[in-house]
Amino acid sequence: MAKDFSDWFYHSPAWERTRAAYIVHAGGYCERCRREVEQGKRSLADMKPIKIVHHKIYLTPENINDPAVSLSFDNLEGVCEEHHNREHKAKGKRFRFDENGFPVKL
């Protein structure tokens, strides 16, 4: 979920370009769904498109201006909403995603 310190970042041209390029780079489908297909846990028909480009190392006020963390493909993962919510399930739902995959506070 975008926190107050990161709202500007998720609406910046640099992030929008990086996000769009990463989705193409990842093939448009959730990377975790793809791994589940490879492991025989999910069928190809059940693969979902990328909805969220997730930071593996979460953004913080200290690292948000470091492009090696915030904009590097090495720190990104394209996931569907299901897998993103599983990652954050312990926190309860505080947001949803709009049609462009941007977080929106509830």
C-alpha positions as CSV (number, residue, x, y, z in Angstrom):
1,M,0.0,0.0,0.0
2,A,1.3,3.4,-0.8
3,K,2.0,5.3,2.3
4,D,1.9,9.0,2.6
5,F,5.7,9.3,2.1
6,S,5.4,7.4,-1.2
7,D,2.3,8.9,-2.9
8,W,4.4,11.2,-5.0
9,F,6.6,8.4,-6.2
10,Y,3.8,6.1,-7.4
11,H,2.4,9.0,-9.5
12,S,5.8,10.0,-10.9
13,P,6.7,9.6,-14.6
14,A,9.8,7.6,-13.6
15,W,7.6,5.0,-11.8
16,E,4.9,4.9,-14.4
17,R,7.5,4.2,-17.1
18,T,9.3,1.6,-15.0
19,R,6.1,-0.1,-14.1
20,A,4.9,-0.3,-17.7
21,A,8.3,-1.5,-18.9
22,Y,8.4,-4.1,-16.2
23,I,5.0,-5.6,-17.1
24,V,6.2,-6.0,-20.6
25,H,9.5,-7.5,-19.4
26,A,7.7,-10.0,-17.2
27,G,5.4,-11.1,-20.0
28,G,2.2,-9.5,-18.6
29,Y,1.3,-12.4,-16.3
30,C,1.7,-12.8,-12.6
31,E,5.2,-14.2,-11.8
32,R,3.9,-16.1,-8.8
33,C,1.1,-17.7,-10.9
34,R,3.8,-18.6,-13.4
35,R,5.9,-20.4,-10.7
36,E,2.8,-22.2,-9.5
37,V,2.1,-23.4,-13.1
38,E,5.7,-24.6,-13.3
39,Q,5.3,-26.5,-10.0
40,G,2.0,-28.0,-11.1
41,K,0.0,-26.1,-8.5
42,R,-2.0,-24.0,-11.0
43,S,-3.2,-24.5,-14.6
44,L,-2.2,-22.2,-17.5
45,A,-5.9,-21.2,-17.8
46,D,-5.8,-20.0,-14.2
47,M,-2.8,-17.6,-14.7
48,K,-3.8,-14.0,-13.9
49,P,-2.4,-10.8,-15.4
50,I,-0.1,-8.5,-13.5
51,K,-2.1,-6.0,-11.6
52,I,0.6,-4.8,-9.2
53,V,4.4,-4.3,-9.7
54,H,5.6,-5.1,-6.2
55,H,8.8,-4.0,-4.6
56,K,10.6,-7.1,-3.0
57,I,12.5,-4.7,-0.7
58,Y,9.7,-2.5,0.5
59,L,10.1,1.2,0.0
60,T,10.9,3.3,3.0
61,P,11.6,7.1,3.5
62,E,15.3,6.2,3.6
63,N,15.4,4.2,0.3
64,I,12.7,5.7,-1.9
65,N,15.1,8.0,-3.6
66,D,17.6,5.2,-4.4
67,P,16.8,4.0,-7.9
68,A,18.6,0.7,-7.2
69,V,15.8,0.0,-4.8
70,S,12.8,2.0,-6.2
71,L,13.2,1.6,-10.0
72,S,15.5,-1.5,-10.5
73,F,14.0,-4.5,-12.2
74,D,16.0,-6.6,-9.8
75,N,13.8,-5.4,-6.9
76,L,10.5,-5.7,-8.8
77,E,8.0,-8.5,-9.2
78,G,4.8,-8.5,-11.2
79,V,1.9,-10.0,-9.3
80,C,-1.8,-10.4,-9.5
81,E,-4.0,-8.9,-6.8
82,E,-4.5,-12.4,-5.3
83,H,-0.8,-12.9,-4.7
84,H,-0.2,-9.4,-3.6
85,N,-3.0,-9.7,-1.0
86,R,-1.5,-13.0,0.2
87,E,1.8,-11.2,0.8
88,H,0.1,-8.6,2.9
89,K,-2.8,-10.6,4.4
90,A,-1.7,-10.2,8.0
91,K,-2.3,-6.5,7.8
92,G,-5.9,-6.6,6.8
93,K,-7.3,-4.9,3.8
94,R,-6.7,-1.1,3.9
95,F,-6.8,-0.5,0.2
96,R,-7.8,-1.6,-3.2
97,F,-6.3,-1.1,-6.7
98,D,-7.8,1.1,-9.4
99,E,-8.1,0.0,-13.1
100,N,-4.5,1.1,-13.7
101,G,-3.1,-0.9,-10.7
102,F,-2.5,2.1,-8.5
103,P,-3.3,1.6,-4.8
104,V,-6.4,3.5,-3.5
105,K,-7.0,3.9,0.3
106,L,-10.3,2.6,1.6
